[in-house]
Amino acid sequence: MARHERIEEQIHELLATEMSGIRLSNKLFAPDGLFPRLADTEEERRIVARSLLFREALKRLSELQKTEFVEFTRTVRRFEEMRIRGNNNELRP
């Protein structure tokens, strides 16, 4: 299996299994991530950025970020409600 195909396989696996938006973003898009490994030149990077796999990755990342934002918002609201009620005992781990 060629290097390029192995990297794409790793990307598909991450898209199917990673549940953290931050970890997915780092593993795929950071300077040492999988997508940068697919392209050495500016032209290759443009081709990768227009690929279906890249668009799928962005879509999955967006989905995870939305889910995490909703959960974060719920947590902040719960915290604020407990703080306003003065229920400090429930705030402790």
N, C-alpha and C positions, 0 to 999 in steps of 0.2 A: 504494500500500500504506500502510495506516495506521501510525502510530508504534508502537502496541501490537503489531501484527503483525510489524513489522520487529524489534522487541526479542525477541519470541518466536522468530523465525527465527534470530537471533544466538544465543539460548540453545540451541536445538536443534543448531546448528553446533558450539558449544563442547562440548556433551555428547558429540558424536560424535568430536571431534578432540583435545580437551585431555587430556593424559596426566599432568598434575601435579595432585594434589589441592589443593595450596596455591594454585596459579594459578587453578584452577577455582573454588575457594571465593572468592578475591578478586574475580574477574571477575563472579561471579554474586551474591554476598551482601554484599560490602563496601558501605559507605554510598554509594559512587559506582558500584556494580555494576549489573548488568542488572535483577535482580529489584526493587530499590528504585525503579527508573525506571518500573516497571509500576504503581506505586501511589502516590498522593499523600496519601491520607487513611488513618486507622486502619482504617476499614471496608474500604477497597480492599486494604490490606495483609493483612487477615484472609482476604479472598477469594483473593488470590494464594497465601497460605500453605496454603490448602486445595485448591489446583488440582492437577490431574494432573501438569502440567509441573513444578511445585515439588517434588512427591513424586519424580518421575523424577530431578530434579537432585540431591535429597538421596541417592537410591539410588546414583547414579553417583559422587557425592562419597564416599560410604561405601565403595564398591568400590575406588576409587583409594586411599583412606586405608589400607584393609586391605592392599592390594598393597604400598604404600610401607612399611607397618609390617613386613611380612614381610621385605622387602628390607633394611630398616634392621636388623632383628634378626639376619639372616644376616651382615651386615657387622660388627656388633658382636661376634658370636660368632667370626668369622674373626679379627678384630683381637685379641680376648682369647686365642685359641688361639696366635696368633703371638707375642704378648707373653709368654705363659707359657713358650713354647718358647725365648724369647730370640732370635727370628728378626727382628731389627730391620731388616735390609736389605729385607725384603719390605714393610715398612710405609712406606717412602719412595715418593713419587710417581715 
